[in-house]
Amino acid sequence: MVESRSPPATGIRPVSWSRVFADSYGSSGSESSSRADNARVSRALSAAVAAALIVTVVLAANTALTGIRLGEFKLGPVLGTAADSNLVPAGAPLGQIGSDPDDPSDPWSAAAPPGGVIVQTPGPTAGPSATGTLRIPIPKNVPTGPRRVAIQAGHWKSDEAPDELRRLIPQTGAAWEGVTEVEINLDIAERVGVILNSKGIAVDILPTTIPVGYVADAFVALHADSDGVGENSGFKMAHAARRGPYEDALLNDIKDAYGAATGLDYDARHITSSMRGYYALTWSRFQHAVAPHTPAVILEMGYVSNDDDRALMLDRADLVAKSISDGIMKFLNDTPRSKIFGQDLAVPAFPSRPSRPSPTP
């Protein structure tokens, strides 16, 4: 469930106006002329002070929006990203990043994630090929309390995908000898959830559709592959580009724990561009994706089409789940939340690797 949140405070307090000088003599005209003169002076001073306060407020508001220029140096605005003229709001286009290889006439356009991005253009000394960077602010909905992890069961509820992910609807996953990938994915995802819960971790088991801009301490998408002939064996992993700096650590921690526990070889030769461009990790194309600050990986646990791999995932599911949990726990223990969400991200302005919504590499 996506919580609704109150809009963030701007940091500017509303001004409560009050009269600075009070005229205590009424309006009956029965007082002396000196008192009348004093009253007129009081009203004049009150008006002057009020005018000065209005000018001060206007100047302060203008400074908040535009900043103060001191010679060639400009102090930044005080309202944060909301006042930045280079802010691209959530869902707004960031530029074309490629085209559909199956339909070159269908361009792929990048879009800003929830919270927006700030476009920073190349400086005057940058080379001709420089594209600048995108500054992605720290999410406003960073989890509090226990560490939070999402485990996605690949292909689960793919028929409920939103319009932007409509290509996923018919993709129900691999199947072999009556065993479906989605039943393996969901079973192991739930087992991982139980183990992590027992260690005090809050866990979300997610279907195909990711909540818009989902934020957590880690995200792992579980899948199982098929080569169609039963020859390939092993597991493989990937993360996307243009995300936070902790993706490699999460991937390597799970990879080491999984390989050691299961005995499966790491099948690096069959890591595909579809894995590296997995839709749930590609915030630049989809709003229903994991927030770029959240460390996120995809794990192909084995080949459903291979007898030994399939038996491992079915008959030794507890071992598989424990190895995944061990890798996640190592990552969480080594990487505090304050590091993950400690600063804005700076990523290349135009993604260099196009992706398509295909959870079946």
Buried (B, 14 or more C-beta within 10 A) or exposed (E): EEEEEEEEEEEEEEEEEEEEBEEEBEEEEEEEEEEEEBBEEBEEEBEEEBEEEEEEEEEEEEEBBEBBEEEEEEEEBBBBBBBBEEBBEBEEEBBEBBBEEEEEEEEBEBBBBBBBBBBBEBEEEEEEEEBBBBBBBBBEBBBEEEBBBBBBBBBBEBEEBBEBBEBBBEBBBBBBEEBBBBBBBBBBBBBBBEBBEEEEBBBBBBBBBBBBBBBBBBBBBBBBBBBEEBEBBBBBBBBBBBBBEBBEBBBBBBBBBBBEBBEBEBBEEBBBBBBBBBBBBBBBBBBBBBBBBBBBBBBBBBBBBBEEBBEBBBEBBEBBBBBBBBBBBBBBEEBEBEEBBEEEBBBEBBBEBBBBBBBBB
